[in-house]
Amino acid sequence: MTKRLFISHSWSYSERYNSMVSLLNSKPFFQWTNYSIPEERAFTLRSKETMKEELRQQIRPVNCVIIISGMWFNHSEWIQFELDYASILGKPILAVRPRSARMMPYAITNKADKIVNWNTDSIVAGIREIS
């Protein structure tokens, strides 16, 4: 079964997002569809409300929302919106702890259905478990 995933990210800091996409693509016998909009398909900056609606449209059809917790400090307003909207819809949330991170923001741990470390097997197992 193909998993429909939304990966929280920022176009300004795409390296972790790109790493996550590569990691998921490298896992044998794991099929997924990316509902996030990558930097190369970024749309022009819009009003806050328009941006929220864009995010809603990306999150609505997914089986799981992935939050890379290391991005929290730079983009907490948008990540909080994504967390809250996913929760409203009852979408499972997988929090991924970046390498060498010891602590995660409470806002993420409070909403996450599962928290995993940054490695392919843990992330894919977490997605399969909660979605």
C-alpha positions as CSV (number, residue, x, y, z in Angstrom):
1,M,0.0,0.0,0.0
2,T,1.4,3.4,-1.0
3,K,1.6,5.8,1.9
4,R,0.6,9.4,1.3
5,L,2.9,11.6,3.4
6,F,3.3,15.3,4.2
7,I,6.8,16.3,5.4
8,S,6.9,19.6,7.2
9,H,9.7,21.8,5.8
10,S,10.8,25.2,4.8
11,W,12.0,26.2,1.4
12,S,14.7,28.2,3.0
13,Y,16.2,25.2,4.8
14,S,15.6,22.3,2.4
15,E,18.6,20.1,3.3
16,R,16.8,18.1,6.0
17,Y,13.7,17.8,3.9
18,N,15.8,16.6,0.9
19,S,17.5,14.1,3.2
20,M,14.2,12.8,4.4
21,V,12.9,12.4,0.8
22,S,16.1,10.5,-0.1
23,L,15.9,8.3,2.9
24,L,12.3,7.3,2.2
25,N,13.1,6.7,-1.5
26,S,16.0,4.5,-0.6
27,K,13.9,2.1,1.5
28,P,13.1,-1.2,-0.4
29,F,9.5,-2.2,-0.4
30,F,8.3,1.1,0.8
31,Q,6.1,3.1,-1.6
32,W,5.0,6.6,-0.8
33,T,3.6,9.7,-2.4
34,N,4.9,13.1,-1.4
35,Y,2.2,15.7,-0.7
36,S,4.7,18.4,0.3
37,I,5.7,21.0,-2.2
38,P,9.5,21.0,-2.6
39,E,11.6,24.1,-3.1
40,E,11.9,23.6,-6.9
41,R,8.1,23.8,-7.2
42,A,7.7,26.6,-4.6
43,F,5.0,29.1,-5.3
44,T,5.3,32.8,-4.8
45,L,4.9,34.0,-1.2
46,R,1.3,34.7,-0.5
47,S,-0.8,36.1,2.4
48,K,-0.7,34.1,5.6
49,E,-4.3,32.9,5.1
50,T,-3.5,31.7,1.6
51,M,-0.5,29.9,2.8
52,K,-2.5,28.2,5.5
53,E,-5.0,27.1,2.9
54,E,-2.1,25.7,0.7
55,L,-0.9,23.7,3.8
56,R,-4.4,22.5,4.5
57,Q,-4.7,21.2,0.9
58,Q,-1.4,19.4,1.3
59,I,-2.3,17.8,4.7
60,R,-5.9,16.8,4.0
61,P,-5.3,13.7,1.8
62,V,-2.3,12.2,3.7
63,N,-2.0,9.1,5.8
64,C,0.7,10.6,8.0
65,V,2.4,14.0,8.8
66,I,6.1,13.9,9.4
67,I,7.6,16.7,11.6
68,I,11.4,17.0,11.6
69,S,11.8,18.5,15.1
70,G,15.1,20.2,14.5
71,M,13.4,22.9,12.3
72,W,11.2,24.0,15.2
73,F,13.2,27.0,16.2
74,N,13.2,28.7,12.9
75,H,9.6,27.9,11.8
76,S,7.6,27.3,14.9
77,E,4.5,29.3,13.8
78,W,4.1,27.2,10.6
79,I,5.0,23.9,12.3
80,Q,2.5,24.6,15.0
81,F,-0.2,25.3,12.4
82,E,0.7,22.0,10.7
83,L,0.6,20.1,14.0
84,D,-2.7,21.7,15.0
85,Y,-4.4,21.1,11.6
86,A,-3.2,17.5,11.4
87,S,-4.6,16.9,15.0
88,I,-8.0,18.5,14.0
89,L,-8.2,16.0,11.1
90,G,-7.0,13.1,13.2
91,K,-3.9,12.6,11.0
92,P,-1.2,10.6,12.7
93,I,1.9,12.6,13.4
94,L,5.4,11.1,13.3
95,A,8.1,13.3,15.0
96,V,11.6,12.6,13.8
97,R,14.5,13.5,16.2
98,P,17.4,14.8,14.1
99,R,20.8,13.2,14.6
100,S,22.5,14.3,17.8
101,A,19.4,16.1,19.1
102,R,18.7,15.3,22.7
103,M,15.6,17.4,23.4
104,M,12.5,18.1,21.4
105,P,10.1,20.9,21.8
106,Y,7.1,20.1,24.0
107,A,4.7,21.3,21.3
108,I,5.9,18.5,19.0
109,T,6.2,15.7,21.6
110,N,2.7,16.7,22.9
111,K,1.1,16.2,19.5
112,A,3.2,13.3,18.1
113,D,1.7,9.9,17.9
114,K,5.2,8.4,17.7
115,I,8.7,9.8,18.0
116,V,11.6,8.1,16.2
117,N,15.3,8.7,15.7
118,W,16.7,9.8,12.3
119,N,17.3,6.5,10.5
120,T,15.5,4.8,7.7
121,D,14.2,1.7,9.5
122,S,12.9,3.7,12.5
123,I,11.1,6.2,10.3
124,V,9.5,3.7,8.0
125,A,8.5,1.4,10.8
126,G,6.9,4.5,12.6
127,I,5.0,5.5,9.5
128,R,3.7,1.9,9.1
129,E,2.8,1.6,12.7
130,I,0.7,4.8,13.0
131,S,-0.8,5.2,9.5
